[in-house]
Amino acid sequence: MESATFKQPVFVKDEGHVVQKIGCVMDAIEFLEEWPVERRGLLHAAASDACYSAYDGRKSVEAANKAFMTWARRVDVIEDVPVAPPWMTGPKISKVDHLLAQPLSIHRARHRTR
């Protein structure tokens, strides 16, 4: 089976308007399974089939993503969540972290010169 991760995550809101990140086939399957039975239809069945088929390796992850997106747009659960560039979400290094990363001899030398 190819990697089950979507190229781009999809953000959707559930019945309680809680936004969820769908980043892989299994996330999509779980979201589809939690959808109320009375609100399911042909597109839901097609999206579920595509996701299960991708999970089993019978269809591509891209096909599952496309089917899930089609269904999600139709039932209006897609959320536009701005994604920050990686440089904005990387680990933050404070001055203390920077100082702790330096060898102790540098700290002693700085302390003596002050």
C-alpha positions in Angstrom: 0.0 0.0 0.0 1.3 3.5 -0.9 1.5 6.1 1.9 -2.0 6.8 3.0 -1.2 10.5 3.7 -2.9 13.2 1.7 -0.7 15.7 -0.2 -2.6 18.5 1.4 -4.7 18.1 4.6 -8.4 19.0 4.4 -10.0 20.9 7.3 -13.7 20.0 7.9 -16.2 20.8 10.6 -18.3 18.2 12.2 -21.9 18.3 13.4 -20.8 20.3 16.5 -18.9 22.8 14.3 -15.5 21.5 15.6 -12.9 21.8 13.0 -10.9 18.6 12.3 -7.8 18.1 10.2 -8.1 15.2 7.7 -4.6 14.3 6.8 -4.8 10.7 5.7 -7.2 8.0 4.4 -7.9 6.8 7.9 -8.8 10.2 9.1 -11.3 10.5 6.2 -12.7 7.0 7.0 -13.3 7.9 10.6 -14.9 11.2 9.7 -17.2 9.5 7.2 -18.1 6.8 9.7 -19.1 9.4 12.3 -21.4 11.2 9.9 -25.1 10.7 10.9 -26.7 7.8 9.1 -29.8 9.8 8.2 -27.6 12.4 6.4 -25.6 9.9 4.3 -26.3 9.5 0.6 -24.8 8.3 -2.7 -21.8 10.7 -2.5 -21.1 9.6 1.1 -21.2 6.0 -0.1 -18.8 6.8 -3.0 -16.4 8.6 -0.7 -16.4 5.8 1.8 -15.9 3.2 -0.9 -13.0 5.2 -2.3 -11.4 5.6 1.1 -11.7 2.0 2.1 -10.4 0.9 -1.4 -7.4 3.2 -0.9 -6.8 1.9 2.6 -6.8 -1.7 1.1 -4.5 -0.6 -1.8 -7.2 -1.1 -4.5 -7.4 2.6 -5.3 -4.9 5.5 -5.0 -4.8 7.8 -2.1 -5.4 10.6 -4.6 -8.7 9.1 -5.7 -9.8 8.8 -2.1 -8.8 12.4 -1.4 -10.8 13.5 -4.5 -13.9 11.5 -3.5 -13.7 12.8 0.1 -13.3 16.4 -1.1 -16.2 16.1 -3.5 -18.5 14.8 -0.7 -17.2 17.4 1.8 -17.9 20.3 -0.6 -21.3 18.9 -1.3 -22.4 18.7 2.3 -20.6 22.1 3.0 -18.2 20.9 5.8 -15.0 22.3 4.2 -13.3 24.9 6.4 -10.7 27.4 5.0 -7.9 27.3 7.6 -4.9 29.4 6.8 -1.7 27.4 6.9 1.3 29.2 8.2 4.6 28.8 6.3 6.9 26.3 7.9 9.4 28.9 9.0 6.6 30.4 11.2 5.7 27.1 12.9 9.2 25.7 13.5 10.6 25.4 17.0 11.2 28.7 18.7 14.6 29.4 20.1 14.8 31.9 22.9 18.0 33.6 24.0 18.1 31.2 27.0 18.0 28.2 24.7 20.7 29.7 22.6 22.9 30.3 25.6 22.3 26.8 26.9 23.3 25.3 23.6 26.8 26.9 23.9 29.7 25.2 25.7 30.1 26.1 29.3 33.6 27.6 28.6 32.0 30.3 26.5 29.6 31.2 29.3 32.5 31.5 31.8 34.6 33.6 29.4 31.6 36.0 28.9 31.0 36.2 32.7 34.6 37.0 33.4 34.8 39.9 30.9 31.8 41.7 32.4 
